[in-house]
């Protein structure tokens, strides 16, 4: 049974940091590129960051220099380190095995 389980979300003040984790099971994690998406209220889901099987990283312009995606193929986990958070980063964040599987999403709220 394939599972992608996100954790680490919550409420944080502007300028703060959070680290999201996504634990994968039920498929060969190391064979998939992994992405984080987000969907803000009333907006379309957007791609935030991708890490390939070779550890190449790509980011949306809106998060470059603030967010870092990484993966641990031993723990079958992908991470999203989010620094210098802004209110506009408020969204539900989703983990994605590219072209394949989705997590259930986790809420991040940036507010004072």
N, C-alpha and C positions, 0 to 999 in steps of 0.2 A: 504494500500500500504506500503510494507516494504521499509524502508530507513535507510541507515547508511551513515552519512555525516561527513567526517573528516575535521578538521580545525587545524590551528596552525603551519603549515609547513612554510618553507622559507629558507633563506640563513643565515647561522651562521658561525662564525669563529671557527677554531679548539679550543677545550677547553670550548666552550660555551655550553649553554643549550637551549632546546626547550621543550614545552609541547604540545603534540598532544591530541586532543579531538575527540571523535567519538560519535555523537548524534544519538540514535536509535529511531525508531518509527515503528509502524505497526505490532509489535509482542511483546510477553511477555519477555521483556529484562531480567528480574531477573531469568528466567528459563534456560538461555543459558550461557555456558562458552563463554568467549570472548577472542579473540586473536588479536595481531598485527603481520603482516607479512611485509616484505620489498622485493623489487626487484631492484637491482642495474643494471645499463646498461650492457647488455651482459651476465647477470647472471640469474640463476633460482630464483624464489620467495622462500624466506626462512622464517621460523617461528622465530619471535623475542621473543614474550612473550605471555603467556596465564594466564588468571585468571578464576578460576572455580566459580560455583555458591556459593560455600562455602568460597570464597576469598582465596583459595590456589593459589600461584603464581609459575610459572615456566619460566625460561629464557634460551635463547641460551647462550652458553659459551662466545660468543663474546661480549655480552652486560651485563653480570652479574656484579653487583657492580656499574654499571653506569646508567642503565635504571630501572624504576619502573613502573609497571602496576597497575592500581587501577580502581575501578568502583564505581558509585553512582547509586543505583537502584531507587532512588527517581527522579533523573534527567535523568535516562535512558542513561547514558553516561559512556563511558570507556575512560581512559586517559593513555598516555604513557609519563612519565617524562624522558627526555633524558639529562643526564649530561655528562660532559667531552667528548664532541662529537669529533669524529675523521673524517678525510676525507673519510675513508672507511665506515662510516655510511651513506654516500650519497646514496640515493635511493628514490624510490616511496614507501611510507608506506601505507598499506592497513589495514583497520579494518575488522574483521571477527567474525560473530556469528558462533561458531563452528558447522560444518556439515550443515550450512544453508545459511547464507547471507554474501555478501561482499559489502564494500564501494567502491567508485570510485577511491580512492587513492589520496595521497597528497605528493607533492615533498618536500624532505629535502635535502639541499645542504650544505655541510660543506667544507668551503674553505676560504682561506685568500685572 
